[in-house]
Amino acid sequence: MGVSSRMLCLYNLPVRGLQMQYGGLSAGNKAAGRSKVTGRVQSESAQKAQRAACFPGLGFFYKANKEVYNFVEQKITIEEGIDSYSGMIWPAALALCHYLDTHRERVNFVDKAVLEIGAGTGLVSVVAVLLGAWVTATDLPGALSNLRVNLSRNTRGRCRHTPQVEALPWGHDLESTYPTSVYHYDYVLAADVVYHHDFLDQLLATMKHFCRPGTTVIWANKVRFESDLTFLENFKKAFHTQLLAEDGDMKIFMQWDLAMMTK
Ligand SMILES: C[S@@+](CC[C@H](N)C(=O)[O-])C[C@H]1O[C@@H](n2cnc3c(N)ncnc32)[C@H](O)[C@@H]1O
């Protein structure tokens, strides 16, 4: 299915609406604010935390913002970080968690090997773990400590498989760090990894690297920029693609290796 220009209307889902729709518990306490740079909608407390973190020498102390969600019948507490990309929960993460939680038969994660790329705070990975998957959550090296804290705090004592956290810079030396002969995943997850950045080619290369026969990629993204549509077109050329769900500009796609379709 194609994406029309009508869908390019920007950032139309405030945090409050999103959280209530997709499992958030703390929506009632929030006042939403928007970053002009990223379009990312932040809670007032997240903005305060970020401001404080910017001025440690002036007597401000960074206090992480915590968000509480309810997925897979579990309370999930996510500590956000100071990075405005990896440290925040983005809208597609909430949409994907909601989808996975409400489609457990269609996407059965029990005992499946799942890789998340650009995992950020780790909310999607936590939900995958709680759904029974063996999860490897990945991101840039600087994002891993917060990711590790969130994975560990929310899965300890309530998972079938202990999750792993690894560095995975997109497109970087993939065959030597993640050789295809060794690493095989049933699912690759990605939420809001397509936005205005310079690594879209590397991102697609990473998706292709991990999407082997038998692998399903589930990619959720809010369509924001013209370049997002270009990525989507390239993505459709590389994979057999199905639109699983959409809610305005929010899309969730499932894709398979094109070679699988010829078998
Ligand atoms: C917009 S955030 C989305 C985070 C999370 N998936 C979510 O939806 O809440 C994009 C994520 O991609 C990661 N990222 C950006 N560029 C990357 C790169 N070149 N290699 C690996 N990860 C990258 C960021 O660190 C960040 O965690």
The ligand as a Tripos MOL2 file, in Angstrom:
@<TRIPOS>MOLECULE
LIG
   27    29     1     0     0
SMALL
NO_CHARGES

@<TRIPOS>ATOM
      1 C1         14.1170    8.2740   17.2920 C.3       1 LIG1
      2 S1         15.0150    7.2230   18.3210 S.3       1 LIG1
      3 C2         13.8600    5.8670   18.5500 C.3       1 LIG1
      4 C3         14.1610    5.1010   19.8010 C.3       1 LIG1
      5 C4         13.1890    3.9580   20.0840 C.3       1 LIG1
      6 N1         13.2220    2.9740   19.0370 N.3       1 LIG1
      7 C5         11.7990    4.4870   20.2760 C.2       1 LIG1
      8 O1         10.9890    4.3610   19.3380 O.co2     1 LIG1
      9 O2         11.4940    4.9990   21.3490 O.co2     1 LIG1
     10 C6         16.1900    6.5220   17.1580 C.3       1 LIG1
     11 C7         17.1270    5.5340   17.7560 C.3       1 LIG1
     12 O3         18.0330    5.1120   16.7520 O.3       1 LIG1
     13 C8         19.3540    5.1570   17.2700 C.3       1 LIG1
     14 N2         20.2930    5.4560   16.1740 N.ar      1 LIG1
     15 C9         20.3860    6.5990   15.4630 C.ar      1 LIG1
     16 N3         21.3670    6.5160   14.5550 N.ar      1 LIG1
     17 C10        21.9090    5.2780   14.7000 C.ar      1 LIG1
     18 C11        22.9640    4.5880   14.0390 C.ar      1 LIG1
     19 N4         23.6650    5.1660   13.0600 N.pl3     1 LIG1
     20 N5         23.2270    3.3300   14.4340 N.ar      1 LIG1
     21 C12        22.5300    2.7390   15.4170 C.ar      1 LIG1
     22 N6         21.5160    3.3350   16.0860 N.ar      1 LIG1
     23 C13        21.2180    4.6020   15.7290 C.ar      1 LIG1
     24 C14        19.3250    6.2860   18.2840 C.3       1 LIG1
     25 O4         20.3880    6.1780   19.2270 O.3       1 LIG1
     26 C15        17.9530    6.1040   18.8850 C.3       1 LIG1
     27 O5         17.9510    5.2130   19.9620 O.3       1 LIG1
@<TRIPOS>BOND
     1     1     2 1
     2     2     3 1
     3     2    10 1
     4     3     4 1
     5     4     5 1
     6     5     6 1
     7     5     7 1
     8     7     8 2
     9     7     9 1
    10    10    11 1
    11    11    12 1
    12    11    26 1
    13    12    13 1
    14    13    14 1
    15    13    24 1
    16    14    15 ar
    17    14    23 ar
    18    15    16 ar
    19    16    17 ar
    20    17    18 ar
    21    17    23 ar
    22    18    19 1
    23    18    20 ar
    24    20    21 ar
    25    21    22 ar
    26    22    23 ar
    27    24    25 1
    28    24    26 1
    29    26    27 1
@<TRIPOS>SUBSTRUCTURE
     1 LIG1         1 GROUP 0 **** ****
